[in-house]
């Protein structure tokens, strides 16, 4: 079975990658689209804020 490539965000370079091209500790993902991967820092901030709100509740 062929593996479907996904999109990743490299948080060291700030660039989007198609398929895992860098070390796992340097990237976030996988994401379904390039646009979603480009939003990775924003998505991480949103998730962190939601987790913080849950902990405070």
C-alpha positions in Angstrom: 0.0 0.0 0.0 1.4 3.4 -1.0 1.8 6.0 1.7 0.1 9.3 1.0 2.4 12.3 1.5 1.2 15.1 3.8 2.3 18.6 4.4 4.5 19.7 7.3 5.6 23.0 8.8 9.3 23.3 9.7 9.4 25.6 12.7 13.2 26.1 12.4 13.1 27.5 8.9 9.5 28.7 8.9 8.8 26.9 5.6 6.2 24.4 4.5 7.4 21.0 3.3 5.7 18.3 1.2 6.5 15.0 2.8 8.8 14.7 5.8 12.0 16.4 4.7 13.5 17.5 8.0 14.0 16.0 11.4 10.8 15.2 13.3 11.8 17.5 16.2 11.9 20.4 13.7 8.5 20.0 12.2 4.8 20.1 13.0 2.2 18.0 11.2 1.1 16.3 9.2 -1.5 18.5 7.6 -3.8 17.8 4.8 -3.0 20.9 2.8 -0.2 23.3 2.2 -2.4 26.2 3.4 -3.2 24.3 6.7 0.5 23.6 7.2 1.4 27.3 6.7 -1.0 28.1 9.5 0.8 25.7 11.9 2.0 28.4 14.3 -1.4 29.9 14.5 -3.0 26.5 15.0 -0.6 25.7 17.8 -1.4 29.1 19.5 -5.1 28.4 19.3 -4.7 24.9 20.7 -2.5 26.1 23.5 -5.1 28.8 24.5 -7.9 26.2 24.4 -5.8 23.8 26.6 -5.1 26.6 29.1 -8.7 27.6 29.2 -9.7 23.9 29.9 -7.1 23.8 32.8 -8.5 27.0 34.3 -12.1 25.7 34.2 
